[in-house]
Amino acid sequence: MHFRSTITITITNKKMEEMNKQHKIHDGRRAKGGIITMPFIFANEVCEKLAVVGFQTNMISYLTQQIHMPITQAANTLTNFGGTASLTPLLGAFIADSFAGRFWTITVASIIYQIGMISLTISAILPKLRPPPCQNGQICEEANSGQLAILYISLLLTAIGSGGIRPCVVAFGADQFDETDEKQKASTWKFFNWYYFCMGVSMLVAVTVIVYIQDNIGWGWGLGVPSIAMAISIIAFVFGLPLYRNMDPSGSPFTRLVQVCVSAYKKRNLPMVSDAKMLYENEELDASISVAGRLIHTKQMKFLDKAAIVTEEDYQKSKSKPNLWRLNTVHRVEELKSLLRMGPIWASGILLFTAYVQQNTFSLQQAKTMNRHLTNSFQIPAGSMSVFTLTSMLATIVFYDRVFVPIARRFTGVERGVSFLSRMAIGFTISILATLIAGFMEIKRKKVAFEHDLIDKPHETIPIMVFWLVPQYSLHGVAEAFMAIGHLEFLYDQAPESMRSTAAALFWMAISAGNYMSTLLVTLVHKFSQGSNGSNWLPDDNLNEGRLEYFYWMITLLQVVNLVYYLFCAKFYTFKPLEVHKSDKQVELGNHV
């Protein structure tokens, strides 16, 4: 696939001086930012993932075994929590981009997250904050409203904390590389690979060490260890403050978007100008939101261009500071256009995360019924099966960065090997294969259960090794290394400069929507697959009597449709055109990706 974008590079020495003043220190000291800041930034993200993944991966075990929830309620609680935790980044991004800045948003959000983790740990330690254990195979007593309230409040605090950390850490890390420096700019796309790699390593520790502690030592220590790690990460992150490049917040990006919409609506009856050069531009007004370059006019969505038409009423005011609820610059109009163009590509990522999240729900329940013994005395915790997802993801990231990119670069001429759009397409295809195989593995599992007369015995171990599930887990990891990182690169690269935190929030919103989509699918399938004899694709108490393979194949079919939709959107996608202030002459580049 060929995609074309045009970047106009213009030299403005005055502009360069302004950027140098903002981003560099001239009195003999080193410029802030760069690779030296990465350990402090990654420490925060690593510990946040260690905490949330260590709990979320094994959360279904906690909800069913400790809180005594039915499996479908527990699965929906898990996906609802994941969805909420991935939705709050939009609020965190708004706060960071509008007034607080990324550093302080991360710091305060980390403290809120810490409070939530402490609350969860205390609820796991004190017997009165959870229902009594089941005894002698009797019907287990479910948690009362008070115990559930403590659980949900704790989860909500961690979700709010995640909302400030997740969108800001990745954008704050990318901010440390100066886009006006060619060497540092070339390192930005590598940053996303290694950001995801560090995140993957912390998740790997979570699903092995932390899950083992939870299953074999207790949930008190299983939640206490991540809580301690989070406290250490907050200290490390704040300690690096003197080294960071801090980008000043440039006001609410959402307000600017609304202003463009209002301006365009007010002037909806005006005829469009014959020449785009007649549209309003004001470099001084846009200076704080176009440090790395100014967006130039595109021909799509012309109805929004009316927000930049200068009327006689606007003319006098436009010489100084215009009324932005009536008149906006081309750059501000193009900010909105950029986000609207990104929408269809963003939405295509939702179904991949819907498929991915099944590893922590039904795939985990599959693993719990299978033989997980490595020796007579040791068995793999079911929650640790995602170690195969993470190791395959980490291996794919290293392979992609060290082998795939240098080889692909020779054929494509693209610095990053292939475009993020092509990278996403590869990930979508592999994810389809993962859910397709998962359905066949479920048929294999139930066949063995039938042969050993274990269909009606959900608590008995089926004599089939859990390693039969490795292909589906591993393929999900490979798919994530391609699609998720490509998705994140796409959102960061194509988002307006002043909305980078918002772009990262959109990534987590796709994960959120994927979780909610899973909740919707599980609820609908559970309801409409109910048979007159009590049969169900997704039964509450006995997975052996269900039709989980049909559920997997339904997701596979949805992903096939989604891939066709994505390829159509990618073919007609228009990259944002940027006027970059760089040297003393104007050069137009054709960027083939």
N, C-alpha and C positions, 0 to 999 in steps of 0.2 A: 504493500500500500504506500502511496505517496501522498504526503500532506505538505502544503506550502504555506509559509508565513513570511511576511516581509518586515524587516527591521531596519529602520532608518536611524543611522548614527550621526549625531550632530555634535560639533565641537563648541563648547561654550566655556571659556576659561573662567569666567566669573562663577559659573555654576560649579565647576570643579573646585574652585576655592571654597565655596560654601560647603560642599560635601566634605572636603578635607578638614574644615573647621569642625564639622559635626562628628566626624568619625576617627580622626587621627590626633595624636598629641605631638606637637612640633618642637618641644623644648628639650630634645635629646632623649626622651623616654620612648619606649616602644609603643607602637600603636596597639590599641586594645583589641581584644577578640582573637581569632585564630584558633589553631588546634589546641593550644595550651588550656583553653577553657572547657574542652570537651569532658575531661574527667569529672569536673564539678557538675556539669549539666547532666551527663549520663547517670551520675550517681543518684540523682533524684528520680529519673525515669526508671532506672533499674529497681530501686526499692519500692516504687509505686507498683510496678508490675509484679514484683515478688509478693507484695501484700495482696493485691487484688486477684492475681492468678492463683496464688496458693490457696485462697479461699474459694474462688469461683470454680476452679477445676474440680474440687472435691465438694462443692457446695450441695450438690444433689444428694450426696451421702449424708451430709450434715442435716439437711432438711428432712430426709426420710428416716434416718436412724436416730437422730437426736431430737428433732422437732416433731417427728412422726407424721409428716405430711403424706398424702397419697401421691403416687409417682407423677401423675399428670399435673396436679397442683404444684408439686415441687419443680417440675420442668418449666411450667409457666412462670413460677416465681423467679427461677433462675434467669430465664430470658427477659422477663420484665425488668429485673435488676440490671442485667447487662444493657438492655435498651435505654433505661433511665441514665445509667452511668455514661453511656455514649451520647446521650442527648444534651446533658448539662454542659458539655464543652462549648456549645453555642453561646451560653450565658457567660462562660469564662472568657471566650474570645471577645465578646462585646465589651466586657469590663476592661480587658487588656488593651484593645485597640482604641477604646474611647478615652480613658482617662488614667487608669492605674499603671499601664505599662506591663510588659511581660514578666519582669523580674518580681515585682511586688505581687502580681496576681499568682504566680507560682508559689511564692513564699507563704502567703496567707492561705491559699488553697491546700497546701501541704499540711499546715497546722490543723485545718478543719478535718482533713483526711485522717490525721493522727488521732484526733478525738474520736472519730468513728471507729477506728481500729481498736482503741483502748476499750470503748464501750462493747464491741463485739467480744473482745478477749474476756472481759469481766462476765458477760452473759454466758460464756462457755465454761467459766470456772465455778460460778455460784450455782448450786443445784436448784435454787428457788427460781432462777430465771429461765429454766427450761423444764419440760415435762419429765416425770419419773421414767426410768428405764423400763422396757418391756420385760416381763418375767414369765418364765415357763410357757412361752409360746402363746400367752394370752393376748387379747386385743389390746394394742398399745393406746395409751391415753394421749390425745393430741394436745398441742400447746394451747393454753388459754389466751384470751385476748390481750392480757397484760404482757405475757411473754412474747407474743407475736409483735406487740407494739414496740418493745425494746429492740427486737430483731430488725424490724422495718426502719425504725429511727436510726439505728446504727448503720444500716445499709444506705439510707438516704444521705447521711453525713459523708460516707465514703464516696457516694455518687457525686455529691456537690464538690468534694475535694478533687475528685478526678476531673470534674468539669473545668477547674482552673489549671490543672497540671497538663492534661493531655494536649489541648490545642496550643498551649504556650511553649512547652518544652521543645517541640520539634521546630516551631518558628523561631524561638529564641536561639536555638542551636544554629539554625541556618543563618540567622542574623550575624553570627560571629565571623562570617566570611563576607568580605567586602565585594559587592557585585561590580564595582568600578575597577577592580583589580582582576585582570584576566586569569592569573594563576589561582586566586582564591575562588573566583566564580566557577572555574572548572572543577573545583573540589566540592561544590555544593551538591551535585547529584551523587557523589560518593558518600557524602554525609548521610543521605537518606538510607543508603544500603547499610552503613555501619550503625546508624541509629537503630534500625530494625534489627540488626545483628545483636547489639547490646540488649535490646528489649527481649530478643529471643533467648539469649543466655540466661537472663533473670527468670524468664518463664520456665526454662528448662530446670533451673534450680528449684523453682516453686513446685513443679509437678513431680519432682523426685524427692528432694530432701524434705520440703515442707509437707507434702502429702504423706510421706512416710511417717513423719512426726505426728501428724493428725491421726493416722490410722493405728499407730503402734504405741505412741506415748500419751497422746491426749490432745484435745482441741485447745486446751489452755495454752500449752506450749506451741501448738500448731498455729495459733493466732498471735501469741506473744512474741515469737521470734520475728515475724514480719513487722510487728509494731515497733520493736526495738530498732530494726533495720531502717524503718521510715524515719525515726527520730534522728538517727545518725546522718541520713541523707539530707535532712533539712539543714543540719549544722554545716555539712560539706558544701551545700549549694550556696548558703549565705556567705560562707568563708571566701568563695570565689568572686564576690562582688567587685573588688578593685580591678579585676581582669576583664570584665565583660564589656562588650559594646552594647550599650543600651539605646535602643531606638525610641525616641520620644513619641508618645501616643498623639495621633493627629486628629482626634475628635471622633465622634461616633460615625462609623461607616454606614450604619443603617439609616441614620438621619440623612446622610448625603443621598442614599438610594431613594429614600422617600421624597426628598426635594426634587430630584430629577423627575420622578413620576408625577408629582404635583405640577411642576413647571410644564411638562409635556401635555398634561391634561388641560391646563389653563389655556394653552396655545394650540389646542387640537384643531381649531378651525382656521388657523393661519396656513397659507400656502407654503409649501416647502421652498427653500431658497434654491436657486439654480446652480450655485457653486458652493461646495462645502467649505471653501476658504472664508466665506462670509459668516460662518458660525462663530460664536463667541469663544475666545481663548484668552486666558489670563495667567501667565506663567508665575507671576508673583503670588496670586491667590492659590495656585496649585502647588507651590514650592514644597510645602510640608508633606504632601501626599504623592510626590513624584520625584523623590530624591534620586532614584536609580534611572529614571526616564519617564517621559510623558507619553500617554496613550494618544494615538492619532486616529483620525476619523475612519470608520468602516461603513460600508454601504448597507449592512444588514440592519433590520429593525429601525427603519427610517422614521417611524412615528416618534421615537424617543429623541431624534435630532431636533425636534421642535422646541425642546427644553433649552437649546442653545441658540435659538433665533433671537436676534436683538431687534426689539421694536422701538419706536420713537419714545415710548414711555421708559424703556430700559436704557436708552442711549446715554443720558447724562450720568446715571448712577453707575453704569458699567465702566466708566472711566476710573472710578475708585473701587468701592466694594459694592457689588450688586446685591439686590435682594435675591438670595438663593432659592426662595420659594417661587420666583418668577423666571429667573435666568440662571443657567448653569453653563459651565465650560464644557468643551468637547471632551476633555479628560474625564470629567465626572460622569458625563453621559456614557462614555466608553467603559467606565468601571461597571456600570449596571449591565451594559451589553455583554461584557466579559462573563459576569456571573450567570446571566441568562443562557449564554452559549454553553457554559460548563454544565448546566443542569442535566441535560439528557445523559451525558457521559457519567456524571456523578451517580445518577439513579441506577445505571446499569450495574453498579457494584453491590447493590443491596442483596440480590439473590445469592451471590457468592458467599456473603457473610451468613445468610440464612442456612446454606448448606454447611458452612464451616462450624456453626454453633451446635450442630447435632452431635459433635464429638463429646460435648460436655453433658449431653442429655441421654439420647437413646443409644449412641455408640458406647457410652460408659455403662449403661445398663446391660448391653450385650456382653461387655467384658466381665461384668460381675457374675454372670452365669457360667462363664467358661473356666477352664483349668488354667490358673495363673501361677502355679507352682514352678519355681526354678529348681528348688531343692525340696526335701521333705519338710523342712522347717521354715522356708522362706517363699512367699508368693508376691508377685507384683501387685501393688495396690491398683485397683481399677482406675482411680483418678490419675495414675501415673502413665497410663497408656498414651496420653498426648505427648509423651517424651519422643515418640516416633514422629509425630507431626513437627515438633520443634527441631529435632536433629536434622530431619530432611530439609526443613526451612533454612536452618543455619548453613548446612552443606550447600544448598542451592545458592544462597547469597554469596558465599565464598567462591563457588564455581562461576557464578554470573560475573562477579567483579574481576576475578583473576584470569579466567579462561574465556568465557563467552564474549565479554565486551571487547577484548583485544582482537579476537578473531572476527567478530561481526563488524568492527570498525573498519577493517580492511575492505569489506564489501559494500558497506553503506556510506562510509565517510562521515558518519554521525559520531560525535565525541563520546556519547554514552552507549554506543553500540547499536541499539535500536531505539526508536522513540518510545516514550512511555505509553503511547496508544497501542503500539505493537506488543509491548511487554504485557499490557493488560489482556490483550486478546489471547496470548499464549496461556496466561493464568486461567482465563475463563474456560478454555478448552480442557485443561488438565482437571479442573474442578468437576466438569461434567463426567469425566472418566472416574473420578473418585467416588461420586455418589452412585454411578452405575455399578461399580464393583461392590460397593457396600450392600446393595440389594442382593447380589449373588452370594455374598458372604453370610447374609442372614439366612438364606435358604439352606446353605451348608450347615449352619449352626443348628437350625431346627431339625434338619434331617438326622443329625447325630442324636439329638434329644429324643426324636421319635424312635430311632433304632434301639435306644436304651430305656424306653418306656419312662421318659422323664418329662413329657409334655405337661402333665398335670402336677409336676413337682417343681415349682418356680424357685424354691430355695435350695434345691440340690445342684451340685456342680456337674455340668455337662462334660463328659470326657472328650473334649476337643480343646486343643491348645489355643490360648488367647492370641497367639502370633498370627492366626488367620486374619485378624483385623489389621495387621500392620500395613498391608497395601493401601487401604482406604485412609488410614491415619497419615501415612507418608505422602500420598498424593495430595492430600489437603495442604500439607506443609509446602510442597513444591509449588502448588497453585498460589498459595499466599505469598511466597517469595517473588513470584512474577506479578500477580495482579495487585495485591495490596500495596506493595512498594511503588509500582507503576501508578496506581491510583493516587497515592500520596504525592508523588512527584508531579503528576498532572495538576492536581489542585493547587499546590504551592507555586508552580511555575506559571500557571495561567491566571491565577487570582491577581487582582490589582495589588500593587505593592503595599498599600495601606491596610489591606485586609488579609495579611498572611496568617494571623491567628484564626481569623474566620475561616480561611481555607482549610487549616488543620482541623477546625471544628466540624467542617463539612465531612471530612474523612470519618470522624467518629460518629457523625450523624448517620452515615451510611451503615456503619456497624449497628447503631441503635435501631435503624429501620429494619436491618436484617434480623435482629433479635425479635422485634415486634412482629415481623412477618412470620417468623417461626412460631411465635405464640398463636397468631391467627390461624396458621395452617394446622397446627396441632389441635387447636380447639375445634376447627371445622371438621377435620378428619375424624376426630374422636366422636363428634356428634353425629355426622352423617354416615359413618361406616358402621354404626351400631346396628346389629342384626336382631331379629326377633328372638333368637335363642341366646342373646347376651353376648354374641361374638363382637369383636371390634378390632380394627387394624391396630389400634394403640390401646390395649387394655391397661387398666390401672394396676392389677396385681400379678399378672402372669404374662410376660413378654412372649413366652413360648406359644401361647394360643393366639397371638396376634398376627398381623400381616405387615410387619415393619418394612419388608422388602417393597411393598406397594408404595409406602410413604416415601422411601428413598427414590424409587423410580419416578414418582410424581415430581419430586424436586429436580431430578435429572431432566425430565421433559421441560419443566419451567426454565431450566438453565439453557437448554438448547434454543428455546424461543428467545431468551434474553441475549444469547450470543449473536443471533441474527440481528436483533434490534441494535446491539452495540456496534456491530460492523457497519450498519447503515448510518448510525450517528457519527462514527469515527470518520467515515468516508467524506462526509459533508461538513466536518468540523472546521471552523476558521480560527486559526491561532491569533492571539491578541497581537496587534501591531504596536511596536514600541519605539519611541524616539529616544535613543540613549545618548546622553551628553558625555562624550568621550574624548575627542581630540579637536584639532583645528580645521578639519574639513568634513564635509558631509559625504558619507558612504552608504549606499543601499545594498543590503545583503539579502540574497534569497536563501532562506533556511529550509532545506529539505529534510524532513524527519519522517 
